[in-house]
Every structure is written in structure tokens, then in C-alpha cells.
Amino acid sequence: MPCEVKPRFVILYGSQKGQAQSIAEGIAEEAEEHGLVADLSCLDQIEKYNLEKETAPVVFIVSTTGDGEPPDNALQFVKRIKKKTLPPDHYKHLCYALLALGDTNYANFCNGGKTIERRLQELEAKQFYATGYADDGIGLEVVVDPWLAGLWKAIKGALSKMASDRTAHIKENAADSAKTTSDSSIPDVQLNLLSLTDHQDCESCVDTDSKFASAASSSASAVSDLRPASSAGSSGLASHSRGSASVFTSAPQAQAVDAEVLHVELAASLTCSIPPLSESALNVPALPPSYLDVSLQEVDSVEEIGGPFNKETIHNVPISGAVQLTRGDSVKTALFLELDISACPMMAYRPGDSFNVFCPNRAEEVDNLLHRLGLQDQRNYRVNVTLRKDTTKKGAQVPAYIPQSVSLLFLLTWCLEIRSVPKKAFLRALAEHTGDSVQKRRLQELCSKQGAADYNQYVRDPSLSFLELLISFPSCSPPLSLLTEHLPKLQPRPYSAASSCLRHPGKLHFVFNMVEFPASSGRPAGRRGLCTGWLFDLINPGLVFPGKAESSGSTALPKIHVSFRPGCTFRPPSDPSLPFIMVGPGTGVAPFIGFLQQREAERQKDPEAVFGETWLFFGCRHRDRDYLFREELESFVSRGTLNHLKVCFSRDDRGEEESTPSTPQPRYVQHNLMLHSQQVTDILLKHNGYLYVCGDAKNMAKDVNETLVEMIKTELQVDQLDAMKRLASLREEKRYLQDIWG
Ligand code: FAD
């Protein structure tokens, strides 16, 4: 039967943290429901795809990392397509759609995807569906969901068009040719066309408008199953003794409840919903197919041959010093750590470098999870993870970060991010393992189209962890394989070097703020960030506090695993005679301490050399509580290493000395930059200088960027667009560089 041959399309993803990959996999999984075959590959799996010969539509899902770079696994691809030797119509035959993922808190929003798209267009590839630019700053799903909803129709349109173009082309050729023999490609084209048409016919009654719709429409009962238990006539509501009875307050049973109780219970929370959501029919995502078999094996001992620490690039180094930089009454707690890297000559680093710290999940949380899964007695068993033979998941693989021979305890401690915020697909799968009907319904709500606002409010915005969710839904009892499929890799945390090897041979310094998550629905007490909380606990007995001069003394401080991050571009100018400006409020000052230590050592080595002017814009809340590295910065100034130190205090009544009645007192670094607009723009636009920004990505980096645009506008007397272009070209020349996080 010809219609058994399904039309194919290609999905290529470039993913840093797994989000683009999981979206790409989701598309591949849904393809079959739409009568299509998806060929899924990562952009670095070059043996699996060939764009030079591709005749099917290609869907790119590409995230962005660092300072607007494509993800690591897309770098080679970008390099290849950027080759100047490619003919200008290299991708003339290619039909593509692209979804770019980014975060507007960073200046180069979606630049990974944009870079690929720009080049595809230059090489004459044709777009068959408008590009989506999804913003993690407000929630990827705001753009991703509607983009996915429209994708299927677009792919089918592209397939039809490509097939009819090809048929027309073949017919033309056939007419031109005197040959009577048949062309072997004709049947294929006809098959493709036929199957596509058949499928479209079949689907005419199905709402292909969204990925949610397909799940709901696949069976009429799917929707009714997902109505509240009350409207389905379930008795689950009345028998449910927890406060969550308010889930169905307007259902017949609940209407009988005392009005006062009703009033009290009408607040929504992580575990409870209120009308209209509690009464709504739900469109939930399709259930993700399971693809891993996980078994536990009792062994005498597990030789942990896998795990994150077997790479040559990861070093186990002692912490040789720890100081709290902020006073006890400061809003944020900043800590300074010194690592002794003298035993690792491989760890030579340069100013501007950042490095990864490998932190474990908290022991008590791992313990809670083991208990919750009923696996506490098997913690030392060996975990065997294999691919399910019967899986329908496209391109399924055992994730590379799951080692082959480790104990269950090791897996949950070092490999899986058990604090990750559960994605909707995970919630959907968890609902299948939830016994209590009210809890199950709530999980379905949280992953449904109708429950999107609740998901944002109770899960995404408070960064609710998987474990916190599990504790809030006590009847949810997922198998270990589900966790292994859905929990992402436990990522190491990057930190910027706050020292120079020239000044501190064999030592590496860094500074961090303790991250604090407040209590929320589902989190009875606040908690600390994973890595910052872990480091704090490690060093706490040996910490030196502000005002106390003694070192951490004889207290033996522990070792941590670290590795350097390659590909750093955040470096002081290679020509030391060029001036540069550093903008680093709070812990953003860290790399600049390294820059200045290096500069000072270079000046001492060669006093006759010409060194460009240096400026540092620093900001904090209070001069006497959280002015990090104050003494060191002031001594850089007194020795002429730092020519201009501009500091502002956002919460102090009195600003810095420069403030006069006619000039407003600067509150934040961008205000201080504006006060020195002339000098800053001269350095950037006339003297070939550099500007570096480091620290908070959410507000500061954006505000500084806008201020720079304003300054260029005024100084050059140009309009907004021209000023933005000028700044963009500084960025391209790598003279305006950012190292931002948050
Ligand atoms: P997690 O448990 O992972 O929680 C992090 C979450 O908390 C984030 O998703 C965010 O939503 C939220 N959050 C709230 N405040 C912050 C904040 N200040 N930073 C990060 N996340 C926050 N941090 C430093 O303190 N000093 C540095 O020198 C430094 N250098 C970095 C260099 C690079 C290249 C990058 C990418 C990040 C850098 N960071 C730095 C951030 C650092 O890697 C961690 O993200 C941070 O310490 C929080 O880790 P955690 O495990 O404690 O928090």
C-alpha cells in the first residue's frame, strides 16, 4: 500500500542544558501522530544527517549560551556553515524552520539561533515557517507552545510544496527528454504525496492547532477522564481528607460544604485549585514514551568507574582559605574562597577565566528521595540503565551523564539534578503514578494548557524542586526509571576567577553570593542554592569574618572538584597600552580583581612600558556592609594600577564624594557611567578601548546596555538605531564584553 510510506522531515538541535534537546525530542515523539516520520539528530552528530543533500523540511531547535554563543554541540556546525568558501546558493535546495531559545536578561537574545538563521538565509535556504524566539526570562512556553502548535501544519505545507515542485521538475525533465524509461524517483514522490494527502484527509476532523489538542483528541474519553473527579461523579472528593477538598468547590458535593469553610478554602496553592481551573476540561500534553529500563543489583561493593570525576580535566583541590566579605547585617552574604591548586600545574589560568565547581545534591535530600521511592535499603546497589527495546521514543539513548557502574546513592548524589524544576512533560508522567485522584487531577492541571498560569505561579517562578513537588503529592510514587528519564544532568556551577596567577602563584580565588530561595506554596521553609549552600556548609567552621584578621588557621578545610571552562573571551586587552573600563557591581567585581592583580604584576615587571587608563565602576548597597575588596581596590588606586575607581551605594543616604547639588547622586553603576559619559565614550569610540561588564544578568547588564546606547546617542548625535548598531559593532569587535549570570 503506498500510503504506508510516511513523509519524513528532519529535526536538528543544538542544546547546552537540554531544553532545546527536550523540545526537539518532543517534536520527534509527536511526529507519528501527525502521520510523519522525524529524523532527529544533534547538530554535532554529523554522521546522522546531510544538509547538502537534504530534500525534506528541516526543523532547527537552537539554544544560546555564554555571551550569545551557540551551544557547544552546535559550534562545529556553525563553523562549517560560516566557511567563506561555500557557494552563495549552497543551501538553495533547503527548506527550514527554526526555533531559537534565549533569555532577554542577556544582551544577545537568541543569538545562537539567529547566527544559524542568518547564515542559512545568506546561503539561500528557504524558510517555511516563521522563526520563534523563546525567552526563558519570561517562560519559554509563552512562545514555544504556540510555535509548536503551528509547526505541523507548516511541515505538511512544506512537504506538499516540495513534493509538487519535485513532481513538476520531474515532469519538465521528462517532457524535455526523449527517453521513455521511467525515472526511479517518480514513485517515491508519488508515494509521499499520496500518504500526505491521505493523512490530511484523516486529520480534517482533528484540531492540529496545538500539541495539547492532539492528546485530547486522540480519544474522546481522554478529555472526560481529565475533568474533575466531582463532575465525573467520583467520590474521591468527599473521601479526601486533606485541605485540598477545595479543588472542586463548586461541584455538587462541595456546594453542600459550610459557606465559611468554603470561604477559607478558596485560595489556590500548589496542591489545590479553584474554579474555573478546577472545573475545566483539560488539554494535557501527550504522555512521553518511557525509554529506559533501570534495574538495581546487589553487589559486594560498587567500584564507581563512571561519574563526573573521571575526566582528566577535573581536579580535586583543597580549599585553603575562606572569608566572609560582607557584614552580618548585609542583605546578601558574599563569601571569598581560596583554592590551593599548586599540585595541579595543568590548572594554569588567566584573568577572565571561569571554572566549574562540581557540587553534590544535599545528603538529606537524597535520603528523603530514597525513602520516598522506597529504595532506602538499596542505596548501595549497582544501577544498571539500558535502553528499552520496545520504546517508541525517537532517537532514544541512555543519557551520557548516567555512568555505567555506579551505586544508586552515587547516581542521585552526583549525576541527576534532583532539585530541577519539573517540566510539564514530567508532571504529565508523574500524574500516571499518582494514586489519589485529587492529587492526580492537580498534577494534570499543572501540566495542562488551562493550568499554565498555575504552573508558572506555583512551580516555575518559585523554582519548585522535583523533591519538593514529590513531598507535596504524597500519593505520587514514580519508578526510578521515570526519574532517570526526566531529571536533567546535575550541572557544575561556574565561577569567575578573582585572582591572578602572577600575584598568587598556585592559588585560585573566587567570590560568590549565597543564593536564597524564600518559602513558598510547596516549600514550607526557605532554602539555599545548591552549590552556594554546599560550599557554605563545607567552609563554615573555618570561615573568617569581616574585621577579624586571622586566617582560617589550623582548621582543615575540605577538597572540592573543579575544572576550567574552555573558550573564554573575557580577557583584558592584549595590547596593554589600550584603555579599558570595568563595570562590576557586587560579586561582579570578581574577574576585575584578577585583571588588576595581573596589571599590577605586569607594571612591576616592566615599569617603562606604556599602560592604558583603567576605570572601575563598582556598586553595592552600603559602604560599610558589602563593599567587597574595598582595601584592595583602594590600594590599586594608590599604586596607580587603577586610575579611576567610581563607587556608588544604592541604600546609603550619602553618596560618594563627587556628588554635588547640581549633579544627581549616582545610585547604580549605570548612573555613575552616565556621569562620566564623555570619558567612557571617548575611550570606546576614539581611543580603541574596551568595556567589560560582569555580574547580575537580570537587571544590571540590561540597564548598563541601555545607558551605553543613550551615551552613544548623545555623544555622536545619532538616533537610537544607529547608537544600537554602534554598540553592536563594538560587541562584534570584542571590545564590549559581558560575563553575566543570574
Ligand atoms: P541553584 O540552586 O542552582 O539556584 C540557582 C537559581 O537561583 C537560578 O536559576 C536563579 O533563578 C536563582 N538565583 C538567584 N540569585 C542568583 C545569583 N546571584 N546567581 C545565580 N542564580 C541566582 N556566581 C557568583 O556568585 N560568583 C561568580 O563569580 C560567578 N561567576 C559565574 C560565571 C559564569 C560564566 C556563570 C555562567 C555563572 C557564574 N555565577 C557566579 C553563578 C553561579 O554559577 C551559580 O549559578 C550561583 O552561584 C548559584 O548556584 P547555586 O547552585 O547555589 O544555585
Boltz pocket constraint, residues with backbone or C-beta under 6 A from the ligand:
constraints:
  - pocket:
      binder: B
      contacts: [[A, 354], [A, 463], [A, 493], [A, 494], [A, 495], [A, 496], [A, 497], [A, 510], [A, 511], [A, 512], [A, 513], [A, 515], [A, 516], [A, 528], [A, 529], [A, 530], [A, 531], [A, 532], [A, 533], [A, 587], [A, 590], [A, 739], [A, 740], [A, 741], [A, 742]]
      max_distance: 6.0
